[in-house]
Amino acid sequence: MAKYLSEQDALKQRVARWAITLRVNPRLIRIQPMRRKWGSCSRMGTITLAFDLLDQPESFQDFVIAHELLHLRVPNHGRLFKALMTAHVPSWRLLEVSRPAA
């Protein structure tokens, strides 16, 4: 149990570092069980990440973190969103198509 708590803290620290890089300010960062997706971003600025993300490679974690944080700037998956993903996570398209099922 202590292992997962420290891993959750480490993941939240990664989110905080990415938030600085992307110049966004999430209101709250939560890690909890999710059945159908790896993460979400609410209109109120809450970033929720799947507990199972802790078992994924760091490159995939970064993809999910950046994706959700960028929704604080761009609420859709349009051209601007994709351009920002490419600028910050150049391999995002490969990670997206090879992502494991949530």
DOKEVEX-165107 format. One record per residue: residue in one letter; x, y, z of N, C-alpha, C in turn. Coordinates in steps of 0.2 Angstrom, whole numbers, padded with zeros to 4 digits, always signed. Example, Ala and Ser with C-alpha at 12.3 -4.5 7.8 and 13.67 -1.06 7.14 Angstrom:
// residues 2
A+0066-0028+0039+0062-0022+0039+0066-0016+0039S+0064-0011+0035+0068-0005+0036+0064+0000+0039
***
This chain:
// residues 102
M+0004-0006+0000+0000+0000+0000+0004+0006+0000A+0010+0006+0004+0014+0012+0004+0017+0013-0002K+0019+0008-0006+0022+0008-0013+0017+0012-0017Y+0011+0011-0017+0006+0014-0022+0005+0022-0020L+0005+0023-0013+0005+0030-0011+0011+0034-0013S+0017+0031-0013+0023+0035-0015+0022+0036-0023E+0020+0030-0026+0019+0031-0034+0014+0036-0036Q+0009+0037-0032+0004+0042-0033+0006+0049-0032D+0010+0049-0027+0014+0056-0026+0018+0058-0031A+0022+0053-0034+0027+0054-0039+0023+0056-0046L+0017+0053-0047+0013+0054-0053+0010+0061-0052K+0008+0063-0046+0006+0070-0045+0011+0075-0046Q+0017+0073-0044+0023+0078-0045+0024+0079-0053R+0024+0073-0056+0024+0074-0064+0019+0078-0067V+0013+0078-0064+0008+0082-0067+0010+0089-0065A+0012+0091-0059+0014+0097-0058+0019+0100-0062R+0024+0096-0064+0030+0098-0068+0027+0100-0075W+0023+0095-0078+0020+0096-0084+0015+0103-0084A+0012+0104-0079+0008+0110-0078+0012+0116-0079I+0018+0116-0076+0022+0122-0077+0024+0122-0084T+0026+0117-0087+0029+0117-0094+0023+0119-0099L+0017+0117-0098+0011+0119-0102+0008+0126-0100R+0010+0128-0094+0008+0135-0092+0000+0134-0091V-0002+0129-0087-0009+0128-0085-0009+0127-0077N-0015+0128-0074-0015+0128-0067-0021+0123-0065P-0020+0117-0065-0026+0113-0063-0028+0114-0056R-0035+0114-0055-0038+0116-0048-0036+0110-0043L-0037+0104-0046-0036+0098-0042-0034+0092-0046I-0029+0088-0043-0027+0082-0047-0029+0076-0043R-0033+0072-0046-0035+0066-0042-0033+0059-0046I-0031+0054-0042-0030+0048-0045-0035+0043-0042Q-0038+0040-0046-0044+0035-0044-0045+0030-0049P-0048+0024-0047-0050+0019-0052-0055+0022-0057M-0053+0020-0063-0057+0022-0069-0058+0016-0074R-0064+0015-0076-0065+0009-0080-0064+0010-0087R-0065+0015-0090-0066+0016-0097-0060+0021-0100K-0057+0025-0096-0052+0029-0099-0046+0030-0094W-0041+0033-0097-0035+0034-0093-0035+0041-0089G-0039+0045-0092-0039+0052-0088-0045+0056-0091S-0046+0061-0087-0051+0066-0089-0049+0073-0086C-0053+0078-0089-0052+0085-0087-0059+0088-0087S-0060+0091-0081-0067+0093-0080-0067+0101-0082R-0073+0104-0083-0073+0111-0084-0071+0115-0079M-0071+0112-0073-0069+0116-0067-0062+0116-0066G-0058+0112-0070-0051+0112-0069-0048+0106-0065T-0052+0101-0064-0050+0095-0060-0047+0090-0065I-0041+0088-0064-0038+0082-0068-0039+0076-0064T-0042+0071-0068-0042+0064-0064-0039+0059-0069L-0034+0056-0065-0030+0050-0069-0032+0044-0066A-0032+0039-0071-0034+0032-0069-0028+0029-0064F-0030+0026-0059-0026+0022-0054-0021+0018-0058D-0024+0014-0063-0020+0009-0067-0014+0013-0071L-0014+0019-0072-0009+0023-0076-0002+0022-0072L-0003+0021-0066+0004+0020-0062+0008+0014-0064D+0004+0009-0068+0007+0003-0070+0010+0004-0077Q+0009+0009-0080+0011+0010-0087+0018+0014-0088P+0021+0013-0094+0028+0016-0094+0027+0024-0094E+0032+0027-0092+0032+0034-0091+0031+0038-0097S+0033+0036-0103+0031+0039-0109+0023+0039-0110F+0020+0034-0108+0013+0034-0109+0009+0038-0104Q+0012+0038-0098+0010+0043-0092+0010+0050-0095D+0016+0052-0098+0017+0059-0100+0012+0060-0105F+0010+0056-0110+0005+0057-0115-0001+0059-0112V-0003+0054-0107-0010+0055-0104-0010+0062-0100I-0005+0063-0096-0004+0069-0092-0005+0075-0097A-0001+0076-0102-0001+0081-0106-0007+0082-0110H-0010+0077-0112-0017+0077-0115-0022+0080-0111E-0022+0078-0105-0028+0081-0100-0026+0088-0098L-0020+0089-0097-0018+0096-0095-0019+0101-0101L-0018+0099-0107-0019+0104-0113-0027+0105-0113H-0031+0101-0111-0038+0102-0111-0040+0108-0107L-0036+0110-0102-0037+0117-0098-0036+0123-0103R-0032+0122-0108-0031+0127-0113-0036+0127-0119V-0037+0121-0122-0041+0119-0128-0046+0114-0126P-0052+0115-0126-0057+0110-0123-0059+0105-0128N-0056+0105-0135-0058+0100-0140-0052+0097-0142H-0053+0093-0147-0047+0089-0150-0046+0092-0158G-0047+0098-0158-0046+0101-0165-0038+0102-0167R-0037+0106-0172-0030+0108-0175-0026+0110-0169L-0028+0115-0166-0024+0118-0161-0022+0113-0155F-0026+0109-0153-0025+0104-0148-0020+0099-0151K-0021+0097-0157-0016+0092-0160-0009+0096-0161A-0009+0102-0163-0002+0105-0164+0001+0106-0157L-0002+0107-0152+0001+0108-0145+0003+0101-0143M-0001+0096-0144+0002+0089-0142+0008+0087-0146T+0008+0089-0152+0014+0088-0156+0020+0092-0154A+0019+0098-0152+0025+0102-0149+0027+0099-0143H+0023+0097-0138+0025+0095-0132+0027+0087-0131V+0023+0083-0135+0024+0076-0135+0024+0073-0142P+0030+0074-0145+0030+0073-0152+0028+0066-0154S+0029+0061-0150+0027+0054-0151+0019+0052-0150W+0015+0058-0148+0009+0056-0146+0004+0052-0150R+0005+0053-0157+0001+0049-0161+0002+0042-0161L+0009+0040-0160+0011+0033-0159+0008+0030-0153L+0009+0034-0148+0007+0032-0141-0001+0031-0141E-0005+0036-0145-0012+0035-0145-0014+0029-0148V-0011+0027-0154-0013+0021-0157-0011+0014-0154S-0006+0015-0150-0003+0009-0147-0005+0008-0139R-0009+0013-0137-0011+0013-0130-0015+0007-0128P-0013+0005-0122-0017-0001-0119-0024+0001-0118A-0029-0004-0117-0036-0003-0116-0036-0001-0108A-0040+0004-0107-0041+0006-0100-0045+0001-0096
***
